[in-house]
Amino acid sequence: MKHLAYLACCVSVVACSSGGSVPPQPTQSSSAAGSDLRRSVHWMRNSAEFEAIVLQTYSLAGQELRKSVEGKAPGTWAVALDADETLISNMDYEKELVRLGQDSTDELWMAWVARREASPLPGALQFLDLVQELGGRIAVVTNRRDRDCPDTRANLETIRVPFDVLLCRADDREKEPRWESIQKGTAAPDLSPVEIVMWLGDNINDFPDMGQESRFSSPEAFGDFGSRFFIFPNPSYGSWEANPFD
């Protein structure tokens, strides 16, 4: 908390992300955003419903994974997961923002990442254990910046999140090139080409060929959800914030 208190006076602002899950600057007024954030954080931290949904999603993903990799050779396939609000929770950070009455800033976010205190979401470790048991690779593809990667890696290792490759971002928020590098085997020196069989995330942009505009498509556009795509609830931040209120 002392890191956040020290940095509360900083004015640099994180731009609202359109391509991933890193807590952005709210687009509303401070008072409205603070009230909304408080309710969102309260629900995610304290509701039985949130925990049930997350556990249910990981359970269903595990069931589908068993079916989809049947007959595949070990080491030839992978699952791709987002980090924030998919594998790990930043709700302690969000809670501190609410208590400070502070919007998220670049400095505050960097201080939080450096603390390496994000915790695993319910069911995440059990799901990843299943991936390894079935012979799969684990690719964590996050829109945390490259500068945050060393602390993110250390955080994941501290809470015993297994992974074969961790890909942060440079300037491009789009994840497609990083997914492609995983499938081509160029993402890491010791990672051979693999087929990504499943994606998990909390933002619609965590999934191939999906975006906020997908809601204007036919229902078939969402046909991979529940089989190859599994999404987690995040009412605190995301690319949905750019959608007009109607």
C-alpha positions as a Python dict, from the first residue, in 0.01 Angstrom:
ca = {
    (1, 'M'): (0, 0, 0),
    (2, 'K'): (290, 238, 73),
    (3, 'H'): (393, 222, -293),
    (4, 'L'): (49, 334, -407),
    (5, 'A'): (20, 604, -143),
    (6, 'Y'): (356, 747, -252),
    (7, 'L'): (252, 751, -616),
    (8, 'A'): (-102, 878, -568),
    (9, 'C'): (-1, 1226, -676),
    (10, 'C'): (130, 1112, -1016),
    (11, 'V'): (-62, 1237, -1318),
    (12, 'S'): (50, 1012, -1604),
    (13, 'V'): (-247, 813, -1725),
    (14, 'V'): (-272, 469, -1881),
    (15, 'A'): (-467, 482, -2206),
    (16, 'C'): (-775, 262, -2231),
    (17, 'S'): (-663, -67, -2386),
    (18, 'S'): (-848, -193, -2691),
    (19, 'G'): (-656, -517, -2725),
    (20, 'G'): (-607, -685, -2390),
    (21, 'S'): (-648, -698, -2020),
    (22, 'V'): (-438, -445, -1834),
    (23, 'P'): (-630, -214, -1597),
    (24, 'P'): (-687, 110, -1790),
    (25, 'Q'): (-782, 463, -1699),
    (26, 'P'): (-1163, 477, -1663),
    (27, 'T'): (-1333, 685, -1932),
    (28, 'Q'): (-1599, 827, -1702),
    (29, 'S'): (-1576, 1117, -1459),
    (30, 'S'): (-1375, 1038, -1145),
    (31, 'S'): (-1679, 1025, -918),
    (32, 'A'): (-1882, 803, -1150),
    (33, 'A'): (-1585, 583, -1231),
    (34, 'G'): (-1499, 547, -863),
    (35, 'S'): (-1852, 437, -777),
    (36, 'D'): (-1862, 189, -1066),
    (37, 'L'): (-1520, 51, -981),
    (38, 'R'): (-1615, 7, -616),
    (39, 'R'): (-1921, -200, -709),
    (40, 'S'): (-1728, -405, -965),
    (41, 'V'): (-1443, -478, -726),
    (42, 'H'): (-1685, -560, -446),
    (43, 'W'): (-1863, -813, -670),
    (44, 'M'): (-1544, -976, -795),
    (45, 'R'): (-1383, -995, -451),
    (46, 'N'): (-1680, -1090, -237),
    (47, 'S'): (-1958, -1255, -435),
    (48, 'A'): (-2015, -1628, -445),
    (49, 'E'): (-2144, -1578, -798),
    (50, 'F'): (-1808, -1458, -931),
    (51, 'E'): (-1618, -1750, -780),
    (52, 'A'): (-1880, -1995, -908),
    (53, 'I'): (-1858, -1855, -1263),
    (54, 'V'): (-1478, -1871, -1268),
    (55, 'L'): (-1470, -2226, -1131),
    (56, 'Q'): (-1744, -2328, -1373),
    (57, 'T'): (-1553, -2183, -1669),
    (58, 'Y'): (-1232, -2362, -1580),
    (59, 'S'): (-1422, -2685, -1519),
    (60, 'L'): (-1597, -2670, -1856),
    (61, 'A'): (-1270, -2579, -2028),
    (62, 'G'): (-1109, -2884, -1874),
    (63, 'Q'): (-1390, -3111, -1990),
    (64, 'E'): (-1369, -2979, -2345),
    (65, 'L'): (-990, -2999, -2344),
    (66, 'R'): (-996, -3370, -2264),
    (67, 'K'): (-1216, -3429, -2568),
    (68, 'S'): (-1031, -3200, -2806),
    (69, 'V'): (-682, -3343, -2746),
    (70, 'E'): (-777, -3709, -2745),
    (71, 'G'): (-533, -3885, -2975),
    (72, 'K'): (-294, -3588, -3002),
    (73, 'A'): (70, -3656, -2925),
    (74, 'P'): (214, -3490, -2612),
    (75, 'G'): (401, -3169, -2684),
    (76, 'T'): (224, -3101, -3013),
    (77, 'W'): (-51, -2874, -2882),
    (78, 'A'): (-97, -2583, -2644),
    (79, 'V'): (-350, -2364, -2469),
    (80, 'A'): (-317, -1985, -2482),
    (81, 'L'): (-427, -1784, -2181),
    (82, 'D'): (-441, -1418, -2093),
    (83, 'A'): (-288, -1327, -1756),
    (84, 'D'): (-481, -1047, -1582),
    (85, 'E'): (-827, -1148, -1462),
    (86, 'T'): (-789, -1485, -1637),
    (87, 'L'): (-498, -1657, -1465),
    (88, 'I'): (-426, -1398, -1199),
    (89, 'S'): (-631, -1143, -1009),
    (90, 'N'): (-546, -776, -963),
    (91, 'M'): (-838, -711, -732),
    (92, 'D'): (-609, -604, -448),
    (93, 'Y'): (-475, -332, -677),
    (94, 'E'): (-827, -226, -775),
    (95, 'K'): (-932, -225, -410),
    (96, 'E'): (-642, 6, -325),
    (97, 'L'): (-743, 242, -607),
    (98, 'V'): (-1093, 261, -461),
    (99, 'R'): (-960, 334, -112),
    (100, 'L'): (-729, 604, -248),
    (101, 'G'): (-1002, 754, -468),
    (102, 'Q'): (-742, 731, -744),
    (103, 'D'): (-768, 639, -1111),
    (104, 'S'): (-517, 388, -1245),
    (105, 'T'): (-198, 553, -1372),
    (106, 'D'): (110, 415, -1540),
    (107, 'E'): (315, 472, -1225),
    (108, 'L'): (63, 310, -994),
    (109, 'W'): (31, 9, -1223),
    (110, 'M'): (409, -34, -1248),
    (111, 'A'): (436, -17, -870),
    (112, 'W'): (169, -285, -833),
    (113, 'V'): (337, -515, -1087),
    (114, 'A'): (671, -469, -910),
    (115, 'R'): (514, -592, -586),
    (116, 'R'): (443, -927, -752),
    (117, 'E'): (130, -979, -543),
    (118, 'A'): (-130, -1083, -801),
    (119, 'S'): (-298, -1407, -691),
    (120, 'P'): (-425, -1704, -897),
    (121, 'L'): (-793, -1713, -986),
    (122, 'P'): (-1000, -2001, -846),
    (123, 'G'): (-952, -2315, -1054),
    (124, 'A'): (-660, -2177, -1258),
    (125, 'L'): (-387, -2395, -1111),
    (126, 'Q'): (-601, -2708, -1133),
    (127, 'F'): (-674, -2639, -1500),
    (128, 'L'): (-306, -2585, -1580),
    (129, 'D'): (-218, -2907, -1399),
    (130, 'L'): (-465, -3083, -1630),
    (131, 'V'): (-306, -2927, -1938),
    (132, 'Q'): (32, -3064, -1833),
    (133, 'E'): (-115, -3402, -1738),
    (134, 'L'): (-266, -3433, -2087),
    (135, 'G'): (65, -3343, -2251),
    (136, 'G'): (-1, -2983, -2351),
    (137, 'R'): (208, -2666, -2348),
    (138, 'I'): (97, -2354, -2164),
    (139, 'A'): (135, -2016, -2335),
    (140, 'V'): (59, -1703, -2135),
    (141, 'V'): (0, -1415, -2377),
    (142, 'T'): (-54, -1089, -2192),
    (143, 'N'): (-76, -723, -2284),
    (144, 'R'): (139, -630, -1991),
    (145, 'R'): (431, -443, -2143),
    (146, 'D'): (774, -599, -2200),
    (147, 'R'): (909, -382, -1918),
    (148, 'D'): (668, -564, -1684),
    (149, 'C'): (763, -913, -1801),
    (150, 'P'): (1041, -988, -1547),
    (151, 'D'): (817, -900, -1251),
    (152, 'T'): (523, -1082, -1409),
    (153, 'R'): (733, -1393, -1459),
    (154, 'A'): (852, -1379, -1099),
    (155, 'N'): (494, -1330, -976),
    (156, 'L'): (371, -1634, -1171),
    (157, 'E'): (659, -1846, -1045),
    (158, 'T'): (600, -1737, -684),
    (159, 'I'): (237, -1849, -692),
    (160, 'R'): (335, -2169, -879),
    (161, 'V'): (161, -2096, -1208),
    (162, 'P'): (319, -2335, -1460),
    (163, 'F'): (388, -2206, -1811),
    (164, 'D'): (612, -2287, -2105),
    (165, 'V'): (623, -1940, -2255),
    (166, 'L'): (525, -1590, -2137),
    (167, 'L'): (474, -1330, -2408),
    (168, 'C'): (423, -967, -2311),
    (169, 'R'): (384, -685, -2562),
    (170, 'A'): (608, -420, -2707),
    (171, 'D'): (395, -158, -2882),
    (172, 'D'): (139, -370, -3063),
    (173, 'R'): (-161, -470, -2850),
    (174, 'E'): (-273, -726, -3107),
    (175, 'K'): (-214, -1082, -2991),
    (176, 'E'): (-242, -1256, -3330),
    (177, 'P'): (131, -1223, -3415),
    (178, 'R'): (227, -1371, -3079),
    (179, 'W'): (-18, -1661, -3117),
    (180, 'E'): (126, -1719, -3464),
    (181, 'S'): (480, -1729, -3324),
    (182, 'I'): (370, -1997, -3076),
    (183, 'Q'): (222, -2209, -3352),
    (184, 'K'): (530, -2162, -3571),
    (185, 'G'): (767, -2245, -3284),
    (186, 'T'): (944, -1908, -3292),
    (187, 'A'): (809, -1772, -2964),
    (188, 'A'): (1092, -1919, -2756),
    (189, 'P'): (1416, -2108, -2830),
    (190, 'D'): (1298, -2426, -2660),
    (191, 'L'): (940, -2421, -2792),
    (192, 'S'): (874, -2633, -3101),
    (193, 'P'): (575, -2567, -3330),
    (194, 'V'): (246, -2649, -3160),
    (195, 'E'): (-123, -2626, -3239),
    (196, 'I'): (-317, -2391, -3013),
    (197, 'V'): (-633, -2584, -2934),
    (198, 'M'): (-791, -2349, -2679),
    (199, 'W'): (-792, -1982, -2579),
    (200, 'L'): (-894, -1840, -2240),
    (201, 'G'): (-934, -1473, -2152),
    (202, 'D'): (-1149, -1200, -1998),
    (203, 'N'): (-1153, -966, -2298),
    (204, 'I'): (-1314, -1037, -2634),
    (205, 'N'): (-981, -941, -2794),
    (206, 'D'): (-818, -1238, -2618),
    (207, 'F'): (-969, -1458, -2892),
    (208, 'P'): (-879, -1488, -3263),
    (209, 'D'): (-1092, -1290, -3505),
    (210, 'M'): (-1308, -1151, -3225),
    (211, 'G'): (-1371, -792, -3116),
    (212, 'Q'): (-1636, -562, -2978),
    (213, 'E'): (-1784, -538, -3327),
    (214, 'S'): (-1857, -911, -3312),
    (215, 'R'): (-2177, -836, -3121),
    (216, 'F'): (-2321, -696, -3444),
    (217, 'S'): (-2251, -1024, -3625),
    (218, 'S'): (-2469, -1331, -3638),
    (219, 'P'): (-2483, -1561, -3333),
    (220, 'E'): (-2255, -1799, -3524),
    (221, 'A'): (-1969, -1553, -3468),
    (222, 'F'): (-1965, -1669, -3106),
    (223, 'G'): (-1986, -2037, -3197),
    (224, 'D'): (-1642, -2128, -3059),
    (225, 'F'): (-1726, -2013, -2708),
    (226, 'G'): (-1775, -2316, -2488),
    (227, 'S'): (-1557, -2538, -2708),
    (228, 'R'): (-1233, -2361, -2810),
    (229, 'F'): (-1290, -2023, -2643),
    (230, 'F'): (-1360, -1969, -2273),
    (231, 'I'): (-1419, -1622, -2131),
    (232, 'F'): (-1419, -1491, -1774),
    (233, 'P'): (-1628, -1202, -1636),
    (234, 'N'): (-1456, -868, -1581),
    (235, 'P'): (-1683, -571, -1510),
    (236, 'S'): (-1393, -354, -1389),
    (237, 'Y'): (-1220, -269, -1716),
    (238, 'G'): (-1184, -383, -2076),
    (239, 'S'): (-1232, -293, -2440),
    (240, 'W'): (-1609, -281, -2378),
    (241, 'E'): (-1559, 59, -2211),
    (242, 'A'): (-1518, 216, -2554),
    (243, 'N'): (-1871, 113, -2653),
    (244, 'P'): (-2127, 395, -2631),
    (245, 'F'): (-2379, 378, -2349),
    (246, 'D'): (-2726, 313, -2487),
}
